[in-house]
Amino acid sequence: MSGNEKEIEDYKKILASERAGVEKFGERDKLSEENRQLNIERIRAEKFREWDWTELKFYLRYDYWKAVDGLAVLAGCRYPYGGDTMLDYDEPLHRACPSHGELCANRYAQLCGVWERSKLSDNEERYAECSAPFDREYSPVYFIEWALSKNLRIDWLDWAIERGLYIPKQEAAQPAQTTSAPAYSTHWLTIQNAAIAQFFNPRRNPDAKKEEVIEWINTQAVGAGLGESNNIASTIFTIIKPENHDPKKKRVEPQKTQ
C-alpha cells in the first residue's frame, strides 16, 4: 500500500470514528429528550391527580360565582361556603401544600386589584364606579375568559380542559365536524357516471340503443388512454340501463297533475 493510500485509509477511519461518535451522541440526546418528556408527563399527571382531589371539580359546575368567590378560585383558594363578605382567602385548594397559603392570599389580592379596575361590559366605563363591584355574579366561564383576556395565569386551567370542565372558546365555537369517507374514483367509474348523464339522466324517449351506448363508452375509454373494451362497455351498459329500457318505442309519460 502506497503512502497516499494509507493516508486515505487512515482518514476514512477517522471519519468513521467521528460519525460513530456523532450517532452515539445523537442517540444519547434522543434518549435524554424522551426521558425529559416522560418526566414532564409524569409531573403533569401527578398535578392533575392533586386537582382531582380538590373541590374545584364541584366549583366549576356551579352556575355562577360571586366576584369575591370567583377570584378566590382563580387564585387557587378554597371557595368559602356561606361567605358573603370579602374574607382572608389563605386556604389553598391543594391541602398538601400548606406553604402555598400565603402565596394564594397574595395571588387573590392581585386578582382583586385587576378586577376592581376592569371594564367588564360595554356599558361600564370603569367597573370600580359601579355599585358593590364584588357582589356581582358571573358564570365560571366568564371568570376564566376574563382572566385569559388579561393574560393572567390559571394554575388549574389545563386540568379543567383535560377533564372536560371547561371548553376553550375557540373549540366551543367550532361546529362538530362530520367524518365522511374520502371520494374514490377511477377512469372507468368516471366514464360510467358520464354515460348515465349522457343517456339516462335525463332519460331519452325512446331510450338510446345498446350499441350506441357501448360505442360512446369505448370512445371515452380510448380518449382516457384505457383502450377499447366491448366487455367492460357492455357491463357498464347493463349496470346503468333502466329496468324498462326499450329503444324501439316511446314511453307514455305520466301527465303532471295541476
C-alpha positions in Angstrom: 0.0 0.0 0.0 1.4 3.3 -1.0 1.8 6.3 1.3 -1.2 8.1 -0.2 -3.4 5.1 0.0 -2.5 4.6 3.7 -3.3 8.3 4.4 -6.7 7.9 2.7 -7.5 4.8 4.7 -6.5 6.5 7.9 -8.6 9.5 7.1 -11.6 7.2 6.4 -11.1 5.5 9.8 -11.1 8.9 11.4 -14.3 10.0 9.6 -16.0 6.7 10.6 -15.0 7.1 14.2 -16.3 10.7 14.3 -19.5 9.6 12.6 -20.0 6.9 15.1 -19.4 9.4 17.9 -22.0 11.8 16.4 -24.5 9.0 16.0 -23.9 7.8 19.6 -24.3 11.4 20.9 -27.5 11.7 18.8 -28.9 8.5 20.3 -28.0 9.7 23.8 -29.6 13.1 23.2 -32.7 11.4 21.8 -33.0 9.2 25.0 -32.4 12.3 27.1 -35.3 14.1 25.3 -37.5 11.1 25.7 -36.8 10.9 29.4 -37.5 14.6 29.7 -40.8 14.2 28.0 -41.7 11.3 30.2 -40.8 13.3 33.3 -43.0 16.2 32.1 -45.9 13.8 31.5 -45.4 12.2 35.0 -45.3 15.6 36.7 -48.4 16.7 34.7 -50.3 13.5 35.7 -49.3 14.0 39.4 -50.6 17.6 39.3 -53.8 16.5 37.7 -54.4 13.9 40.4 -53.9 16.6 43.0 -56.5 18.8 41.4 -58.8 15.7 41.2 -58.9 15.6 45.0 -59.9 19.2 45.4 -63.4 20.8 45.5 -62.6 22.5 42.2 -64.5 19.8 40.2 -67.6 20.9 42.0 -66.9 24.7 41.9 -66.7 24.5 38.1 -70.2 23.0 37.9 -71.8 26.0 39.7 -74.0 28.1 37.5 -72.5 31.3 38.9 -69.8 32.6 41.3 -69.9 35.9 43.2 -66.9 38.0 42.2 -65.3 37.7 45.6 -65.5 33.9 45.4 -64.7 33.5 41.7 -61.5 35.5 42.1 -60.5 33.3 45.0 -61.0 30.1 42.9 -59.0 31.7 40.1 -56.2 32.2 42.6 -56.3 28.6 43.7 -58.0 29.2 47.0 -60.9 27.2 48.5 -64.5 28.5 48.0 -65.7 30.0 51.3 -69.0 28.3 52.0 -71.6 30.8 53.3 -69.2 33.7 52.9 -71.0 36.9 51.8 -68.1 39.3 52.5 -64.5 39.6 51.4 -62.6 37.2 53.6 -58.9 36.3 54.1 -58.6 33.7 51.4 -55.5 31.9 52.5 -56.6 28.2 52.4 -55.3 26.7 49.2 -57.2 24.1 47.1 -54.0 22.0 47.4 -54.1 21.0 51.1 -50.9 19.0 50.6 -49.0 22.4 50.2 -49.6 24.4 53.4 -46.8 26.8 52.4 -49.0 27.7 49.4 -51.4 29.6 51.6 -49.6 32.9 51.8 -48.9 32.8 48.0 -52.6 32.0 47.5 -53.7 35.1 49.5 -51.2 37.3 47.6 -52.4 36.0 44.3 -56.0 36.6 45.3 -55.2 40.2 46.3 -53.6 40.8 42.9 -56.6 39.5 41.1 -58.9 41.7 43.1 -56.8 44.7 42.1 -57.1 43.9 38.4 -60.8 43.1 38.7 -61.7 46.3 40.5 -60.2 48.3 37.7 -61.5 46.3 34.8 -64.2 47.2 32.4 -66.4 44.1 32.4 -69.1 45.1 29.9 -69.6 47.6 27.1 -71.9 49.6 29.3 -69.3 50.2 32.0 -66.6 52.8 31.7 -64.9 51.7 34.8 -66.0 48.8 37.0 -65.0 50.5 40.3 -67.6 53.2 39.7 -70.4 50.6 39.8 -72.2 49.8 43.0 -71.0 46.8 45.0 -68.4 45.6 42.5 -67.6 42.4 44.3 -71.2 41.3 44.8 -71.7 40.9 41.1 -72.4 37.3 39.9 -71.0 35.7 36.8 -70.6 32.2 35.4 -67.3 30.3 35.9 -66.7 30.5 32.2 -66.9 34.3 32.4 -64.3 34.4 35.1 -61.9 32.1 33.2 -62.2 34.1 30.0 -61.8 37.4 31.9 -58.5 36.1 33.3 -57.3 34.9 30.0 -58.1 38.2 28.4 -55.8 39.9 30.9 -53.1 37.3 30.4 -53.5 36.1 34.0 -52.2 32.6 34.9 -54.7 30.0 36.0 -52.9 27.1 37.5 -55.7 24.6 37.1 -56.8 25.5 33.6 -55.1 22.6 31.7 -56.6 20.2 34.3 -60.1 21.7 33.8 -59.8 21.3 30.0 -58.4 17.8 30.2 -61.4 16.8 32.5 -63.9 18.5 30.2 -64.9 21.0 32.9 -64.0 24.0 30.6 -64.2 24.1 26.8 -61.9 26.8 25.3 -63.8 29.5 23.4 -62.3 28.5 20.0 -63.3 24.9 20.4 -66.8 25.7 21.6 -67.4 28.0 18.6 -66.4 25.3 16.1 -69.2 23.2 14.7 -68.9 19.5 15.1 -67.2 18.0 12.1 -68.7 15.0 10.4 -66.3 12.5 9.1 -67.0 11.2 5.6 -65.2 8.7 3.5 -62.8 10.3 1.0 -64.0 10.5 -2.5 -63.0 7.5 -4.6 -62.9 7.2 -8.3 -61.3 5.5 -11.3 -61.3 6.3 -15.0 -64.0 3.6 -15.6 -66.2 5.0 -12.8 -65.9 8.5 -14.3 -66.9 7.1 -17.7 -69.8 5.2 -16.2 -71.1 8.3 -14.4 -70.7 10.3 -17.6 -72.6 7.7 -19.6 -75.5 7.9 -17.1 -75.6 11.7 -17.6 -75.3 11.3 -21.4 -78.1 8.8 -21.9 -80.2 8.2 -18.9 -80.3 11.3 -16.7 -82.2 12.9 -18.2 -83.5 9.9 -19.9 -84.2 9.9 -23.6 -87.5 8.9 -25.2 -87.2 6.5 -26.8 -84.1 5.1 -24.9 -80.7 5.1 -26.6 -79.7 1.8 -28.2 -77.3 -0.5 -26.5 -74.9 -0.3 -29.4 -74.9 3.5 -29.3 -74.1 3.5 -25.6 -71.3 0.9 -25.9 -69.7 2.8 -28.8 -69.8 6.0 -26.8 -68.3 4.3 -23.7 -65.5 2.9 -25.9 -64.8 6.3 -27.4 -64.4 7.8 -23.9 -62.2 4.9 -22.8 -59.8 5.4 -25.8 -59.7 9.1 -25.1 -58.7 8.3 -21.4 -56.0 6.0 -22.6 -57.7 2.9 -21.4 -58.2 1.3 -24.8 -61.4 -0.2 -26.3 -63.1 -3.0 -24.4 -66.5 -4.2 -25.5 -66.8 -6.5 -22.5 -66.4 -3.6 -20.0 -68.6 -1.3 -22.0 -71.3 -3.9 -22.2 -71.1 -4.5 -18.5 -71.4 -0.8 -17.8 -74.4 -0.6 -20.0 -76.0 -3.5 -18.1 -75.4 -1.7 -14.8 -76.7 1.7 -15.8 -79.6 0.9 -18.1 -83.2 1.4 -16.7 -85.1 -1.7 -15.9 -87.7 -1.0 -18.5 -85.1 0.0 -21.2 -86.7 0.0 -24.6 -85.2 1.8 -27.6 -87.9 0.7 -30.1 -90.9 2.7 -28.8 -91.6 5.9 -27.0 -92.7 5.7 -23.4 -96.0 7.1 -22.3 -95.0 9.7 -19.7 -97.5 10.2 -16.8 -99.2 13.6 -17.0 -98.5 16.1 -14.3 -101.4 17.0 -12.2 -102.3 20.7 -11.9 
